């Protein structure tokens, strides 16, 4: 049979289908099929068509008289409830089929399309997730208020609070270090009363103290006080709603202090500054052993560069950058440097290589100063950083036994001496620095999308994540959930038993060794700093969860109900003994990084700021 003699055609379906879908009653179907002109002309064109039409008519008539309406099948559970009252009576009256057909079907409630349901569920989940982290951020804010209140009530104007004794102590030169360290944290957390209290104290007391105080450490004073003042200047200038002094007070005070600190540079016979300055008489001198820490001499540049940028006076930047320019030409071991340097000779002293105390922030500032000054073409800093990270991976990175935690050890006697599987908590700055060096502050996803990551960048990012896990496990392995100051790792050539962290449920109880002298916790920030940076870059929420676990442990074991937070003597004991000291960096760094970890990524974005080694955000200097 040719297509011309078929009893139906595509044309027939285009006529019937749209209306049928909107009014699927049998009465309409019959009338439409039998009496539509087009159907009659084509459908009755052959005897086969006439026969099929008659057969269809009979079949549909039978269905009307003997079966319920299609609506019955859709709402079967409803009709079963009412059948005894309505259905049986209709059938007895012989009107069931016709009455149901003459009645229009009820309008069913609209059904959500699957993707609309999914979208709604995702919105709810996103809202719940945001609410959770908002709540946790508020918990950190509350902790900051508790810490500040204890300091204000019992130690205002002193460098640090002794929370158990409820008194203040000056261990950093008497410049009120906690006040300045805490100020930009309060600004970020929008604690206007704290900003007013700290800012007012700075305006009234700090300039006079700078003039009359005695010896201060160049490094500690620069990172905490100069850095804190410059950060406060920028943040208050950006948000004029803050109470307290005008922003210029912070800048002028920073300049006044930096002018005295410059003596450490100008008094030295080499590019390496002396370690200590006497403020009231504008003098400087070396430490008793005649040496400066490599990290201390090379961790001044972010602050002095930014001060020069703000004031237009290049003397600050020039003196600070001489240090790095000089270190560039000194001999190194695969980019790694000893932890001491002599301001008298300008040479490194000894062979001890480590990324813990006295070595750490040298490597941190190589990449951060380059990021701050990217428009200045300081490529030698980036080159020094790249070479150093290659050296770290080749000479210092090992894996623990039995479970393979990645850690960074030390070379206490240089590259020709033995390897020590010792890792300070201070080394936990490195995961964040590696991640920052890999993506330059943008997210990993964006960097991958724009094809910005080299193989070496990806390798460094992987190392960053592995080291961050190790740093977190240094917390999780202890009875308190807080990390010791120093850990050792069972590894090839080294094994100790009976010195675990106390948490027998930890998978890594046999990997991490904590010696008795190293079991204290000083409320340090390095691990949460790296968690913050890694969360911003990888967007992996596990870093937030790890940070929350650490915060809860701080709350449980270090909080002094009457007054602030206290360092601990032994994190492996329950309950832990307290040390009666709240370091300035707990307010200036630890709580700040936790707050930012639980905040949105547009709060102090990593593409616009670099954090100095005391967690004071310094703006990246844009090209003029």
C-alpha positions as CSV (number, residue, x, y, z in Angstrom):
1,X,0.0,0.0,0.0
2,X,1.4,3.4,-1.0
3,X,1.6,6.3,1.4
4,X,-1.2,7.9,-0.4
5,X,-3.6,5.1,0.5
6,X,-2.8,5.0,4.2
7,X,-5.9,5.4,6.4
8,X,-4.1,8.0,8.6
9,X,-1.4,10.5,8.0
10,X,1.0,12.8,9.8
11,X,-1.5,15.6,9.0
12,X,-4.2,13.7,10.9
13,X,-2.0,13.6,14.1
14,X,-1.1,17.3,13.9
15,X,-4.8,18.0,13.9
16,X,-5.8,15.8,16.7
17,X,-2.9,15.8,19.1
18,X,-2.7,19.4,20.5
19,X,-6.4,19.6,21.4
20,X,-6.6,16.0,22.7
21,X,-3.8,16.7,25.2
22,X,-5.7,19.6,26.6
23,X,-9.2,17.9,26.8
24,X,-8.8,14.1,26.9
25,X,-12.5,13.3,27.3
26,X,-14.0,10.5,25.3
27,X,-16.9,12.7,24.1
28,X,-14.5,15.1,22.5
29,X,-12.4,12.3,21.0
30,X,-15.4,10.7,19.3
31,X,-16.8,13.9,17.9
32,X,-13.4,15.0,16.7
33,X,-12.5,11.8,15.0
34,X,-15.8,11.2,13.4
35,X,-16.9,14.6,12.3
36,X,-13.8,16.6,11.6
37,X,-13.8,17.4,7.9
38,X,-10.2,16.5,7.2
39,X,-10.5,13.3,9.0
40,X,-13.7,12.4,7.3
41,X,-12.3,13.1,3.8
42,X,-9.1,11.1,4.4
43,X,-10.2,8.5,6.9
44,X,-13.3,7.4,4.8
45,X,-11.5,7.4,1.6
46,X,-11.2,3.6,1.5
47,X,-13.3,0.6,2.8
48,X,-10.6,-0.2,5.3
49,X,-11.0,3.3,6.8
50,X,-14.8,2.8,7.1
51,X,-14.4,-0.5,8.8
52,X,-11.8,0.9,11.3
53,X,-14.1,3.9,12.0
54,X,-17.0,1.6,12.8
55,X,-14.9,-0.6,15.0
56,X,-13.5,2.4,16.9
57,X,-17.0,3.8,17.4
58,X,-18.3,0.5,18.9
59,X,-15.2,0.1,21.1
60,X,-15.5,3.6,22.6
61,X,-19.2,3.2,23.2
62,X,-18.6,0.0,25.1
63,X,-15.9,1.7,27.2
64,X,-18.2,4.6,28.1
65,X,-21.0,2.3,29.3
66,X,-18.9,-0.2,31.2
67,X,-15.8,1.7,32.6
68,X,-15.1,4.6,34.9
69,X,-13.8,7.8,33.6
70,X,-10.0,8.2,33.1
71,X,-10.0,10.5,36.1
72,X,-11.0,7.5,38.2
73,X,-7.7,5.8,37.5
74,X,-5.7,8.9,38.3
75,X,-7.4,9.4,41.6
76,X,-8.0,5.8,42.5
77,X,-7.3,6.4,46.2
78,X,-9.9,9.2,46.4
79,X,-12.7,7.3,44.6
80,X,-12.2,4.3,46.8
81,X,-13.1,6.4,49.9
82,X,-16.3,7.8,48.4
83,X,-17.4,4.8,46.3
84,X,-20.0,3.6,48.9
85,X,-21.7,7.0,48.9
86,X,-21.4,8.1,45.3
87,X,-20.0,5.5,43.0
88,X,-22.5,2.6,43.6
89,X,-25.5,5.0,43.3
90,X,-24.3,6.2,40.0
91,X,-23.9,2.8,38.6
92,X,-27.3,1.7,39.8
93,X,-28.8,4.7,38.1
94,X,-27.2,3.7,34.9
95,X,-25.6,7.1,34.5
96,X,-22.0,6.5,35.7
97,X,-20.2,6.7,32.4
98,X,-22.1,9.5,30.8
99,X,-22.3,11.8,33.9
100,X,-18.6,11.4,34.4
101,X,-17.8,12.1,30.8
102,X,-20.0,15.2,30.7
103,X,-18.2,16.6,33.7
104,X,-14.8,18.5,33.2
105,X,-11.9,16.8,34.9
106,X,-10.7,18.6,38.0
107,X,-7.6,20.8,37.7
108,X,-4.7,19.0,39.2
109,X,-2.1,21.0,41.3
110,X,0.9,22.0,39.3
111,X,3.8,19.6,39.6
112,X,7.4,21.0,40.0
113,X,9.8,20.0,37.2
114,X,12.7,17.9,38.5
115,X,15.2,20.6,37.9
116,X,13.1,23.1,39.9
117,X,13.0,20.6,42.8
118,X,16.7,20.2,42.6
119,X,17.2,23.9,42.5
120,X,15.0,24.4,45.5
121,X,16.8,21.7,47.4
122,X,20.2,23.2,46.6
123,X,19.0,26.7,47.7
124,X,17.9,25.2,51.0
125,X,21.1,23.4,51.5
126,X,23.2,26.5,50.6
127,X,21.1,28.5,53.1
128,X,21.6,26.0,55.8
129,X,25.4,25.8,55.1
130,X,25.7,29.6,55.2
131,X,23.8,29.7,58.4
132,X,26.1,27.1,60.0
133,X,29.3,29.1,59.2
134,X,27.7,32.4,60.2
135,X,27.0,30.8,63.6
136,X,30.5,29.6,63.9
137,X,31.9,32.9,62.9
138,X,29.9,34.5,65.7
139,X,31.4,32.0,68.1
140,X,34.9,33.2,67.2
141,X,33.7,36.8,67.5
142,X,32.4,36.0,71.0
143,X,35.7,34.4,71.9
144,X,37.6,37.6,70.8
145,X,35.3,39.7,72.9
146,X,36.0,37.5,75.9
147,X,39.8,37.7,75.3
148,X,39.7,41.4,74.8
149,X,37.6,42.0,77.9
150,X,40.0,40.1,80.1
151,X,42.9,42.1,78.7
152,X,41.1,45.4,79.0
153,X,40.0,44.8,82.6
154,X,43.3,43.5,83.9
155,X,46.2,44.5,81.6
156,X,45.2,47.4,79.4
157,X,48.4,49.1,78.2
158,X,50.7,46.2,79.0
159,X,52.1,44.0,76.2
160,X,50.3,40.8,77.4
161,X,47.7,39.4,79.8
162,X,48.4,36.8,82.5
163,X,44.8,35.5,82.7
164,X,45.3,33.3,85.8
165,X,47.0,36.1,87.8
166,X,44.8,38.7,86.3
167,X,47.5,41.2,85.6
168,X,49.6,42.5,82.8
169,X,53.2,41.9,81.8
170,X,55.6,43.7,79.5
171,X,57.7,41.3,77.4
172,X,57.9,43.2,74.2
173,X,59.2,46.6,75.1
174,X,56.1,48.0,76.8
175,X,54.4,49.5,73.7
176,X,51.0,47.9,74.5
177,X,51.5,45.2,71.9
178,X,48.2,43.5,72.5
179,X,46.3,46.7,71.9
180,X,47.9,47.2,68.5
181,X,47.9,43.5,67.5
182,X,44.1,43.2,68.3
183,X,43.0,46.4,66.6
184,X,42.6,45.3,63.0
185,X,41.0,42.0,64.1
186,X,38.4,44.1,65.9
187,X,37.9,46.2,62.7
188,X,37.5,43.0,60.6
189,X,34.9,41.6,63.1
190,X,33.1,45.0,63.2
191,X,33.5,45.3,66.9
192,X,33.1,49.1,67.1
193,X,33.5,49.4,70.8
194,X,36.8,47.5,70.8
195,X,38.0,49.6,67.9
196,X,37.2,52.8,69.9
197,X,38.9,51.5,73.1
198,X,42.1,50.4,71.3
199,X,42.2,53.3,69.0
200,X,41.7,55.8,71.8
201,X,44.5,54.2,73.8
202,X,46.9,54.4,70.8
203,X,46.1,58.0,70.2
204,X,46.6,59.0,73.9
205,X,49.5,56.8,75.0
206,X,51.5,55.2,72.2
207,X,53.3,58.2,70.7
208,X,54.6,59.2,74.2
209,X,55.8,55.6,74.9
210,X,57.7,55.5,71.6
211,X,59.7,58.5,72.8
212,X,60.6,57.2,76.2
213,X,60.7,53.4,76.1
214,X,64.0,51.5,76.1
215,X,65.0,48.4,74.3
216,X,62.8,46.7,71.7
217,X,63.4,43.9,69.2
218,X,63.4,45.2,65.7
219,X,61.5,42.2,64.2
220,X,58.8,41.8,66.9
221,X,58.1,45.6,67.0
222,X,57.9,45.8,63.2
223,X,55.6,42.9,62.6
224,X,53.3,43.6,65.6
225,X,53.2,47.3,66.1
226,X,54.2,48.9,62.8
227,X,52.3,46.3,60.8
228,X,49.3,46.6,63.1
229,X,49.2,50.4,62.8
230,X,49.5,50.3,59.0
231,X,46.8,47.7,58.7
232,X,44.5,49.8,61.0
233,X,45.2,52.9,58.9
234,X,44.1,51.2,55.7
235,X,41.0,49.5,57.2
236,X,39.8,52.7,59.0
237,X,40.5,54.8,55.9
238,X,38.4,52.3,53.9
239,X,35.5,52.4,56.5
240,X,35.0,55.8,58.0
241,X,32.2,54.5,60.3
242,X,34.8,53.2,62.8
243,X,34.9,55.1,66.0
244,X,38.1,56.4,67.5
245,X,40.9,58.6,66.1
246,X,41.2,59.7,62.5
247,X,43.2,57.2,60.3
248,X,46.1,59.7,60.1
249,X,46.8,59.0,63.8
250,X,47.7,55.4,63.0
251,X,49.9,56.4,60.0
252,X,51.7,59.1,61.9
253,X,52.4,56.8,64.9
254,X,53.7,54.1,62.6
255,X,56.0,56.6,61.0
256,X,57.3,57.9,64.3
257,X,58.1,54.4,65.4
258,X,59.7,53.4,62.1
259,X,62.0,56.4,62.2
260,X,63.5,55.1,65.4
261,X,63.6,51.5,64.2
262,X,65.6,52.6,61.1
263,X,68.6,53.0,63.5
264,X,69.0,49.3,63.4
265,X,69.8,49.5,59.7
266,X,71.8,52.7,59.6
267,X,74.0,51.7,62.6
268,X,75.0,48.3,61.1
269,X,78.2,48.1,59.1
270,X,76.5,45.8,56.5
271,X,73.1,45.5,54.9
272,X,72.0,43.2,57.8
273,X,70.4,45.3,60.6
274,X,71.1,44.9,64.3
275,X,68.5,43.0,66.2
276,X,67.7,45.5,69.0
277,X,66.9,49.2,69.2
278,X,66.8,51.5,72.2
279,X,63.9,53.9,71.4
280,X,64.6,56.8,73.7
281,X,68.1,57.4,72.6
282,X,68.0,56.4,68.9
283,X,70.7,53.7,69.3
284,X,70.8,50.0,68.1
285,X,73.0,47.0,68.9
286,X,73.5,43.4,68.1
287,X,72.2,40.5,70.2
288,X,74.6,39.3,72.9
289,X,76.0,36.6,70.6
290,X,76.5,39.2,67.8
291,X,74.1,37.4,65.5
292,X,70.7,38.1,64.0
293,X,68.1,35.5,63.1
294,X,67.8,35.1,59.3
295,X,64.1,35.2,59.5
296,X,64.0,38.4,61.6
297,X,66.3,40.3,59.3
298,X,64.3,39.3,56.3
299,X,60.8,39.8,57.7
300,X,60.6,43.6,57.7
301,X,60.0,44.4,54.1
302,X,56.2,44.3,53.7
303,X,55.8,46.8,56.4
304,X,58.5,49.2,55.4
305,X,57.6,49.0,51.7
306,X,54.0,49.9,52.5
307,X,55.1,52.8,54.8
308,X,57.2,54.2,51.9
309,X,54.2,53.9,49.6
310,X,51.9,55.8,51.9
311,X,54.4,58.5,52.9
312,X,56.3,58.9,49.7
313,X,59.5,58.6,51.7
314,X,61.6,55.9,50.1
315,X,64.1,55.6,53.0
316,X,62.0,52.9,54.7
317,X,61.8,50.6,51.7
318,X,65.4,51.2,50.6
319,X,66.8,50.1,53.9
320,X,64.6,47.1,54.2
321,X,65.0,45.8,50.7
322,X,68.8,46.0,51.0
323,X,68.6,43.0,53.2
324,X,67.0,40.8,50.6
325,X,69.2,42.2,47.8
326,X,72.2,41.2,49.9
327,X,70.9,37.8,50.7
328,X,70.3,37.1,47.1
329,X,74.1,37.0,46.5
330,X,75.0,34.9,49.5
331,X,75.8,31.1,49.1
332,X,72.9,28.8,49.7
333,X,72.1,25.0,49.8
334,X,69.6,24.5,47.0
335,X,68.0,27.8,48.0
336,X,68.0,27.0,51.7
337,X,69.8,29.2,54.2
338,X,71.2,28.8,57.7
339,X,69.1,30.3,60.5
340,X,71.7,32.9,61.7
341,X,73.4,35.7,60.0
342,X,76.0,38.2,61.2
343,X,75.3,42.0,60.9
344,X,79.0,42.5,61.4
345,X,80.2,40.4,58.4
346,X,77.0,40.2,56.4
347,X,77.5,36.4,56.1
348,X,75.4,33.4,57.3
349,X,76.6,31.8,60.5
350,X,76.6,28.1,61.1
351,X,75.0,25.4,59.1
352,X,71.6,24.8,60.8
353,X,68.9,24.7,58.2
354,X,65.2,24.6,59.3
355,X,61.8,26.1,58.5
356,X,60.9,26.5,62.1
357,X,62.0,29.2,64.5
358,X,64.6,31.7,63.2
359,X,64.2,30.4,59.6
360,X,60.4,30.3,58.8
361,X,59.4,33.8,57.6
362,X,62.5,34.2,55.4
363,X,60.8,31.9,53.0
364,X,57.4,33.4,53.6
365,X,58.4,36.9,52.8
366,X,60.2,35.9,49.5
367,X,56.9,35.2,47.9
368,X,54.8,37.7,49.8
369,X,57.1,40.7,49.1
370,X,57.1,39.7,45.4
371,X,53.3,39.5,45.4
372,X,53.1,42.9,47.2
373,X,55.5,44.5,44.6
374,X,54.6,42.5,41.4
375,X,54.5,45.7,39.5
376,X,58.1,46.5,40.5
377,X,59.6,43.5,38.6
378,X,61.4,42.0,41.6
379,X,61.7,38.7,39.8
380,X,64.8,37.7,41.8
381,X,62.5,37.2,44.9
382,X,60.3,34.8,43.0
383,X,63.3,33.0,41.7
384,X,64.7,32.7,45.2
385,X,61.4,31.3,46.4
386,X,61.1,28.8,43.6
387,X,64.7,27.5,44.2
388,X,64.0,27.3,48.0
389,X,60.9,25.2,47.6
390,X,62.7,22.8,45.3
391,X,65.3,22.5,48.1
392,X,62.6,21.9,50.7
393,X,61.1,19.1,48.6
394,X,64.5,17.5,47.9
395,X,66.2,17.8,51.3
396,X,63.6,18.3,54.0
397,X,60.3,16.5,53.0
398,X,59.9,13.0,54.3
399,X,57.1,10.6,55.2
400,X,56.3,9.1,58.6
401,X,55.9,5.5,59.5
402,X,53.7,3.5,59.6
403,X,51.0,5.6,58.0
404,X,52.9,8.0,55.7
405,X,52.2,11.5,57.0
406,X,54.2,14.1,55.0
407,X,56.4,16.3,57.2
408,X,59.2,18.8,56.9
409,X,62.3,18.0,59.0
410,X,65.6,19.8,59.7
411,X,69.3,19.7,58.9
412,X,70.8,20.8,62.2
413,X,74.4,20.3,61.0
414,X,73.8,21.3,57.4
415,X,73.4,19.2,54.3
416,X,76.4,17.0,55.2
417,X,75.1,16.2,58.6
418,X,72.2,14.0,59.7
419,X,68.5,14.6,59.1
420,X,66.2,15.3,62.0
421,X,62.5,14.4,61.8
422,X,61.7,17.3,64.0
423,X,58.9,19.7,63.0
424,X,58.0,22.9,64.9
425,X,54.4,24.0,64.9
426,X,55.8,27.2,63.3
427,X,56.5,25.2,60.2
428,X,52.7,24.9,59.7
429,X,52.9,28.3,58.0
430,X,54.3,26.5,55.0
431,X,51.1,24.9,53.5
432,X,49.5,28.3,53.2
433,X,52.6,29.9,51.7
434,X,52.9,27.0,49.2
435,X,49.3,27.4,48.1
436,X,49.7,31.2,47.8
437,X,52.8,30.8,45.7
438,X,51.0,28.3,43.4
439,X,47.9,30.3,42.5
440,X,48.9,33.9,43.6
441,X,45.8,34.1,45.7
442,X,43.1,33.2,43.1
443,X,41.1,30.0,43.5
444,X,42.5,26.7,42.2
445,X,39.5,26.3,40.0
446,X,40.0,29.7,38.3
447,X,43.7,29.1,37.9
448,X,43.0,25.7,36.2
449,X,40.3,27.2,34.0
450,X,42.7,29.9,32.8
451,X,45.6,27.5,32.5
452,X,47.8,29.4,34.9
453,X,49.3,26.6,36.9
454,X,52.5,24.9,35.9
455,X,53.3,21.3,36.8
456,X,55.5,22.7,39.7
457,X,52.6,24.8,40.9
458,X,50.4,21.7,41.0
459,X,53.1,19.8,42.8
460,X,53.5,22.5,45.4
461,X,49.7,22.7,45.9
462,X,49.6,19.0,46.5
463,X,52.4,19.3,49.0
464,X,50.5,22.1,50.7
465,X,47.5,19.9,51.2
466,X,49.5,17.0,52.5
467,X,51.3,19.2,55.0
468,X,48.1,20.8,56.1
469,X,46.8,17.3,56.9
470,X,49.9,16.6,59.0
471,X,49.5,19.9,60.8
472,X,45.9,19.1,61.7
473,X,46.9,15.6,62.8
474,X,49.3,17.1,65.2
475,X,46.2,18.5,66.9
476,X,44.0,15.5,66.5
477,X,46.6,13.1,68.0
478,X,46.6,14.7,71.4
479,X,44.2,14.2,74.3
480,X,43.2,17.9,74.2
481,X,42.9,18.2,70.4
482,X,45.6,20.9,70.6
483,X,49.0,20.7,69.0
484,X,52.3,20.6,70.8
485,X,55.0,23.2,70.1
486,X,57.2,20.6,68.5
487,X,56.6,17.1,67.1
488,X,58.9,14.4,65.9
489,X,57.9,11.7,63.4
490,X,58.7,8.0,63.4
491,X,60.4,7.5,60.0
492,X,63.3,5.8,58.3
493,X,66.2,5.9,60.7
494,X,64.2,7.2,63.7
495,X,61.8,5.5,66.1
496,X,60.6,6.2,69.6
497,X,57.9,4.5,71.6
498,X,55.8,5.7,74.6
499,X,55.8,9.3,73.7
500,X,52.4,9.6,71.9
501,X,49.9,12.4,72.1
502,X,47.4,10.5,74.2
503,X,44.5,10.1,71.8
504,X,44.5,6.4,71.4
505,X,41.8,6.6,68.7
506,X,44.0,8.6,66.3
507,X,45.1,6.7,63.2
508,X,48.5,8.4,63.6
509,X,49.1,7.6,67.2
510,X,52.2,5.7,66.2
511,X,53.5,8.2,63.7
512,X,53.8,11.3,65.8
513,X,56.2,11.5,68.8
514,X,55.8,14.3,71.4
515,X,58.7,14.7,73.8
516,X,58.0,15.9,77.3
517,X,59.8,19.3,76.8
518,X,57.8,20.0,73.7
519,X,54.2,19.4,74.9
520,X,53.2,23.0,75.5
521,X,50.8,25.0,73.4
522,X,51.1,28.8,73.1
523,X,47.8,29.5,71.2
524,X,49.8,29.7,68.0
525,X,48.1,30.6,64.6
526,X,50.2,28.9,62.0
527,X,47.9,25.9,61.3
528,X,44.7,27.9,61.2
529,X,46.5,30.4,58.9
530,X,47.2,27.7,56.4
531,X,43.7,26.3,56.7
532,X,42.3,29.7,56.0
533,X,44.5,30.1,52.9
534,X,43.8,26.6,51.6
535,X,40.1,27.0,52.0
536,X,40.2,30.2,50.1
537,X,42.2,28.6,47.3
538,X,40.8,25.1,47.1
539,X,37.3,25.8,48.3
540,X,37.4,22.5,50.1
541,X,35.1,22.7,53.2
542,X,37.2,20.1,55.1
543,X,39.6,22.9,56.0
544,X,36.8,24.8,57.7
545,X,35.8,21.7,59.6
546,X,39.3,21.2,60.8
547,X,39.5,24.8,61.9
548,X,36.2,24.4,63.8
549,X,37.6,21.3,65.6
550,X,40.7,23.4,66.6
551,X,38.6,26.3,67.8
552,X,36.4,24.0,69.9
553,X,39.5,22.6,71.6
554,X,40.8,26.2,72.3
555,X,37.4,27.0,73.9
556,X,37.3,23.8,76.0
557,X,40.8,23.8,77.4
558,X,42.4,27.3,77.1
559,X,39.5,29.6,78.0
560,X,39.7,31.1,81.5
561,X,36.1,31.9,82.5
562,X,37.0,35.0,84.5
563,X,39.6,36.4,82.2
564,X,40.9,35.6,78.7
565,X,42.6,32.5,77.4
566,X,45.8,30.7,78.6
567,X,48.7,28.8,77.1
568,X,49.0,25.2,78.2
569,X,51.9,23.2,79.7
570,X,51.0,19.8,78.3
571,X,48.5,19.0,75.6
572,X,48.7,15.3,76.2
573,X,47.2,15.5,79.7
574,X,43.6,15.8,80.9
575,X,42.9,18.2,82.3
576,X,45.9,20.2,80.9
577,X,48.0,22.4,83.2
578,X,47.8,26.1,82.3
579,X,50.8,28.5,81.8
580,X,49.2,31.8,82.7
581,X,50.0,33.6,79.5
582,X,47.8,35.0,76.6
583,X,50.1,35.8,73.7
584,X,49.3,38.9,71.7
585,X,49.0,36.8,68.6
586,X,46.0,34.9,69.9
587,X,43.9,38.1,69.2
588,X,46.1,39.4,66.4
589,X,46.4,36.1,64.4
590,X,44.7,33.0,65.7
591,X,41.2,34.3,66.2
592,X,41.5,36.5,63.1
593,X,42.3,33.6,60.8
594,X,39.6,31.5,62.3
595,X,37.1,34.3,61.8
596,X,38.2,34.7,58.2
597,X,38.1,31.0,57.6
598,X,34.4,31.0,58.5
599,X,33.7,34.2,56.5
600,X,32.9,34.8,52.9
601,X,35.9,35.0,50.5
602,X,35.4,38.6,49.7
603,X,36.3,39.7,53.2
604,X,40.0,40.6,52.9
605,X,40.5,38.8,49.5
606,X,43.9,37.2,48.9
607,X,44.1,38.9,45.5
608,X,44.1,42.3,47.1
609,X,46.0,41.8,50.4
610,X,49.1,40.0,51.7
611,X,49.1,39.2,55.4
612,X,52.3,40.0,57.2
613,X,53.8,37.3,59.5
614,X,51.6,38.7,62.3
615,X,48.4,38.4,60.3
616,X,48.1,42.1,59.6
617,X,46.6,42.5,56.1
618,X,48.7,44.8,54.0
619,X,47.3,46.0,50.6
620,X,49.0,44.8,47.5
621,X,50.6,47.8,45.9
622,X,48.9,48.5,42.6
623,X,50.7,50.0,39.6
624,X,50.4,53.8,39.6
